[in-house]
Amino acid sequence: MNIIIRLLITAAVAYGLTTILSGVHITDFKAAIIFAIVLAVLNTLLKPILVILTIPITIVTLGLFLLVINALMILLADKLMDSILVDGFWWALIFSVLLSVMSSVLQSLFKQDKEKA
């Protein structure tokens, strides 16, 4: 149940960000849900491998290279799906940072509401 809620939050934030960011386009909310699933699969399977392979550059950049890896995950999801379009690397970087921050905030708010009940 928690995974479904996290996917829905990610999809809602991603779809909402497309109204703010002119360089990221998602056709509809159904596409945003599929995007959230694709991104979750990529983050589960591919991201740990990339993180391990890029440990030296991540250490040199004091962890900032992880933002680049997040942007690459967004761009890879863009290539795998026809219903999302990211205009370039910088849009993917901005989108990934905002998606991470806003999703984390909303998920923490949901956990607080769930603990009160």
C-alpha positions in Angstrom: 0.0 0.0 0.0 2.8 2.4 0.8 4.4 1.8 -2.6 1.2 2.7 -4.4 0.8 5.9 -2.3 4.4 6.8 -3.1 3.9 6.2 -6.8 0.7 8.3 -6.8 2.5 11.2 -5.0 5.4 11.0 -7.5 3.0 11.0 -10.4 1.0 13.9 -9.0 4.1 16.0 -8.4 5.5 15.1 -11.8 2.3 16.1 -13.5 2.1 19.3 -11.5 5.6 20.2 -12.3 4.9 20.1 -16.0 2.6 23.1 -15.6 5.4 25.0 -14.0 8.4 23.9 -16.1 8.1 24.7 -19.8 10.8 22.2 -20.7 9.1 19.1 -19.4 5.9 17.8 -21.0 3.7 14.9 -19.8 0.6 14.3 -21.8 -1.9 13.3 -19.1 -2.1 11.9 -15.5 -2.1 8.3 -16.8 1.2 9.0 -18.5 2.5 10.5 -15.2 1.6 7.3 -13.3 3.4 5.2 -15.9 6.3 7.6 -15.7 6.4 7.1 -11.9 6.5 3.4 -12.3 9.2 3.5 -15.0 11.2 5.8 -12.8 10.8 3.6 -9.8 12.0 0.6 -11.8 15.0 2.5 -13.1 15.9 3.8 -9.7 15.7 0.3 -8.3 17.6 -1.6 -11.0 20.0 0.8 -12.7 20.7 3.7 -10.2 22.6 1.6 -7.7 24.9 0.3 -10.4 25.6 3.9 -11.6 26.2 5.1 -8.1 28.8 2.4 -7.5 30.5 3.0 -10.8 30.7 6.7 -10.2 31.9 6.7 -6.6 35.2 8.5 -7.4 33.6 11.4 -9.2 30.8 11.5 -6.5 33.5 11.9 -3.8 35.4 14.6 -5.8 32.2 16.6 -6.3 31.1 16.1 -2.7 28.0 14.2 -3.7 26.7 16.7 -6.3 27.2 14.1 -9.1 24.2 12.2 -7.7 22.1 15.1 -9.0 23.5 14.3 -12.5 22.6 10.6 -12.0 19.0 11.6 -11.1 18.8 13.7 -14.2 20.1 10.8 -16.3 17.3 8.6 -14.8 14.8 11.2 -15.9 16.3 11.4 -19.4 16.3 7.6 -19.7 12.7 7.4 -18.7 12.0 10.1 -21.4 13.7 7.8 -24.0 11.7 4.8 -22.9 8.3 6.6 -23.0 6.6 8.4 -25.8 4.2 10.3 -23.5 6.9 12.4 -21.7 9.3 14.8 -23.3 12.2 16.5 -21.6 13.8 19.3 -23.7 17.4 18.8 -22.4 19.7 17.9 -19.7 19.2 21.1 -17.7 15.5 20.7 -17.7 15.9 17.1 -16.5 18.2 18.3 -13.7 15.8 21.0 -12.6 12.9 18.6 -12.9 14.7 15.9 -10.9 15.6 18.2 -8.1 12.1 19.7 -7.8 10.5 16.2 -8.1 12.7 14.8 -5.3 12.2 17.8 -2.9 8.4 18.1 -3.5 7.8 14.3 -3.3 9.8 14.0 -0.1 7.8 16.9 1.5 4.5 15.4 0.5 5.4 11.9 1.6 6.6 13.2 5.0 3.3 15.1 5.4 1.3 12.0 4.5 3.3 10.0 7.1 2.5 12.6 9.7 -1.2 12.5 8.9 -1.1 8.7 9.0 0.6 8.7 12.4 -2.0 11.1 13.9 -4.8 8.8 12.9 
